[in-house]
Amino acid sequence: DIPRLSASTLKLGIDPNYGIQRMVARLNKDDEQKDTKALYFGRLVHLMLFEPIKFDQEFALSPFDSFRTKEAQSWKKVREEAGITIITEKEFQHAERMVTSLKESNYASDTNKARITRILDDASLEAEKVILWEEEGLECKAKFDAYVPSLNVIIDYKTTQSLSDHKLLNSFFSLGYHVQLAHYSAGVKK
């Protein structure tokens, strides 16, 4: 019984040393992905952009400067046990600025802003597709941030440390986004 393959699982196979072993471990549920600061910040921005209504289900804004007091430790423990990621006010404000910047970009003309709004209004947000590769007998899944069937366009929002060509390309390949792009494209074509 092989679970559905996702782009995240496929990306593990990129590592030439232990990629295949990590991929198999993930499929067997022996390898849980660790939630790093970069991962949870990316999830935070993504959620605020595409599913803001779910914020309270996944994140909690800490009212404490530190977790040294019993009250703060108790507050933190309750949320962590519920699977909620705790963020600081600074992280929240940074994510909020990123979302606002995307929606109100000064680099986009009013015509392009209108196009972006129309495309997003037409899109299925958090669209999950299951693809059966009959030749291989494998079920794959793809969860697009947004999919616009009328244009056959996939939108997948990514955060990055830098927009310089070198750093952006390095992030694109080191994080396996090229694998994800191929997986999504093949799924839509299928």
C-alpha positions as CSV (number, residue, x, y, z in Angstrom):
1,D,0.0,0.0,0.0
2,I,1.9,3.1,-1.3
3,P,0.5,6.5,-0.1
4,R,-0.1,9.2,-2.7
5,L,3.2,10.8,-3.8
6,S,3.4,14.5,-3.3
7,A,5.9,17.0,-4.7
8,S,7.3,17.4,-1.1
9,T,8.0,13.7,-0.9
10,L,9.5,13.6,-4.4
11,K,11.8,16.6,-3.6
12,L,13.5,14.5,-1.0
13,G,14.9,12.2,-3.7
14,I,17.1,15.1,-5.1
15,D,19.8,14.6,-2.4
16,P,22.4,12.4,-4.1
17,N,23.5,10.9,-0.8
18,Y,20.4,9.9,1.1
19,G,17.5,11.2,-1.0
20,I,15.9,7.9,-1.9
21,Q,16.2,6.6,1.7
22,R,14.6,9.7,3.0
23,M,11.8,9.5,0.4
24,V,11.1,5.9,1.4
25,A,11.1,6.8,5.1
26,R,8.6,9.7,4.4
27,L,6.4,7.3,2.5
28,N,6.6,4.8,5.4
29,K,5.8,7.6,7.9
30,D,9.2,7.0,9.6
31,D,10.4,10.5,8.8
32,E,8.5,13.6,9.9
33,Q,9.5,16.9,8.4
34,K,10.9,19.2,11.1
35,D,9.2,22.6,11.3
36,T,12.1,25.1,10.9
37,K,11.6,28.9,11.3
38,A,11.8,29.3,7.5
39,L,9.2,26.6,6.9
40,Y,6.7,28.0,9.4
41,F,7.2,31.5,8.2
42,G,6.5,30.4,4.7
43,R,3.4,28.6,5.9
44,L,2.4,31.8,7.8
45,V,2.7,34.1,4.7
46,H,0.9,31.5,2.5
47,L,-2.0,31.1,5.0
48,M,-2.4,34.9,5.3
49,L,-2.5,35.2,1.6
50,F,-4.7,32.3,0.5
51,E,-6.6,31.2,3.7
52,P,-6.6,34.0,6.3
53,I,-9.7,32.6,7.8
54,K,-7.7,29.6,9.1
55,F,-5.1,31.7,10.9
56,D,-6.4,30.9,14.4
57,Q,-6.5,27.1,13.6
58,E,-2.7,27.0,12.8
59,F,-1.0,30.0,14.5
60,A,-1.1,31.9,17.8
61,L,0.3,35.4,18.3
62,S,2.3,35.3,21.5
63,P,1.3,37.9,24.1
64,F,4.5,37.2,26.0
65,D,8.0,38.6,25.4
66,S,9.5,35.4,26.8
67,F,8.3,32.1,28.2
68,R,10.0,32.3,31.6
69,T,6.9,32.6,33.7
70,K,4.6,29.7,34.6
71,E,1.7,31.6,33.0
72,A,3.6,32.0,29.7
73,Q,4.8,28.3,29.8
74,S,1.3,27.1,30.4
75,W,-0.1,29.2,27.6
76,K,2.6,27.9,25.2
77,K,2.1,24.3,26.2
78,V,-1.6,24.3,25.5
79,R,-1.1,25.7,22.0
80,E,1.8,23.4,21.2
81,E,-0.2,20.4,22.3
82,A,-3.0,21.5,20.0
83,G,-0.5,21.6,17.1
84,I,-0.5,25.4,16.9
85,T,2.6,27.3,15.9
86,I,3.4,30.3,18.1
87,I,4.7,33.4,16.4
88,T,5.9,36.8,17.6
89,E,4.4,40.2,16.8
90,K,7.5,40.9,14.7
91,E,7.0,37.8,12.6
92,F,3.3,38.6,12.1
93,Q,4.0,42.1,11.0
94,H,6.7,41.0,8.6
95,A,4.3,38.4,7.0
96,E,1.5,41.1,6.9
97,R,3.9,43.5,5.0
98,M,4.8,40.8,2.5
99,V,1.1,40.0,1.8
100,T,0.2,43.7,1.5
101,S,3.2,44.2,-0.8
102,L,2.1,41.5,-3.1
103,K,-1.5,42.7,-3.3
104,E,-0.6,46.4,-3.6
105,S,2.7,46.2,-5.5
106,N,3.9,49.6,-6.8
107,Y,5.7,47.7,-9.6
108,A,2.4,46.5,-11.2
109,S,0.4,48.8,-13.3
110,D,-3.3,49.3,-12.5
111,T,-4.1,47.1,-15.5
112,N,-1.9,44.3,-14.2
113,K,-3.3,44.6,-10.7
114,A,-6.8,44.2,-12.2
115,R,-5.7,41.1,-14.1
116,I,-4.1,39.6,-10.9
117,T,-7.3,40.3,-9.0
118,R,-9.5,38.8,-11.8
119,I,-7.3,35.7,-12.0
120,L,-7.3,35.1,-8.2
121,D,-11.1,35.7,-8.1
122,D,-11.5,33.0,-10.8
123,A,-9.1,30.6,-9.1
124,S,-9.7,27.6,-7.0
125,L,-7.7,28.2,-3.9
126,E,-5.8,25.4,-2.2
127,A,-7.0,23.1,-5.1
128,E,-6.0,19.5,-4.5
129,K,-5.7,17.2,-7.5
130,V,-5.2,13.4,-7.4
131,I,-3.6,11.9,-10.4
132,L,-3.4,8.2,-11.2
133,W,-0.5,7.2,-13.3
134,E,-2.0,4.1,-14.9
135,E,1.2,3.0,-16.4
136,E,3.0,2.9,-13.1
137,G,-0.1,2.2,-10.9
138,L,0.8,5.1,-8.6
139,E,-1.5,7.7,-7.2
140,C,0.1,11.2,-6.9
141,K,-1.3,14.3,-5.4
142,A,-0.7,17.9,-6.0
143,K,-2.0,20.8,-3.9
144,F,-1.8,24.1,-5.8
145,D,-2.0,27.4,-3.9
146,A,-4.4,28.4,-6.7
147,Y,-5.5,26.9,-10.0
148,V,-7.3,28.8,-12.7
149,P,-9.0,26.2,-15.0
150,S,-10.1,28.8,-17.6
151,L,-6.5,29.8,-18.2
152,N,-4.9,26.4,-17.2
153,V,-2.7,28.4,-14.8
154,I,-1.1,27.1,-11.6
155,I,-0.2,29.7,-9.0
156,D,2.3,28.6,-6.3
157,Y,3.5,31.4,-3.9
158,K,7.1,31.1,-2.6
159,T,9.1,33.2,-0.2
160,T,12.8,33.8,-0.7
161,Q,15.7,35.5,1.1
162,S,16.7,37.5,-2.0
163,L,15.5,38.4,-5.5
164,S,19.0,38.6,-6.9
165,D,19.3,36.2,-9.9
166,H,22.0,34.0,-8.4
167,K,20.3,33.6,-4.9
168,L,16.8,33.2,-6.4
169,L,18.0,30.4,-8.8
170,N,20.0,28.8,-6.0
171,S,16.9,28.8,-3.8
172,F,14.7,27.5,-6.6
173,F,16.9,24.5,-7.2
174,S,18.2,23.8,-3.7
175,L,14.6,23.7,-2.4
176,G,13.4,21.5,-5.2
177,Y,10.9,23.9,-6.8
178,H,11.9,22.6,-10.2
179,V,10.7,19.1,-9.1
180,Q,7.5,20.6,-7.8
181,L,6.9,22.5,-11.1
182,A,7.4,19.3,-13.1
183,H,5.0,17.4,-10.8
184,Y,2.3,20.0,-11.0
185,S,2.6,20.5,-14.7
186,A,2.5,16.8,-15.4
187,G,-0.6,16.5,-13.1
188,V,-2.4,19.3,-15.0
189,K,-1.6,17.8,-18.4
190,K,-2.8,14.4,-17.2
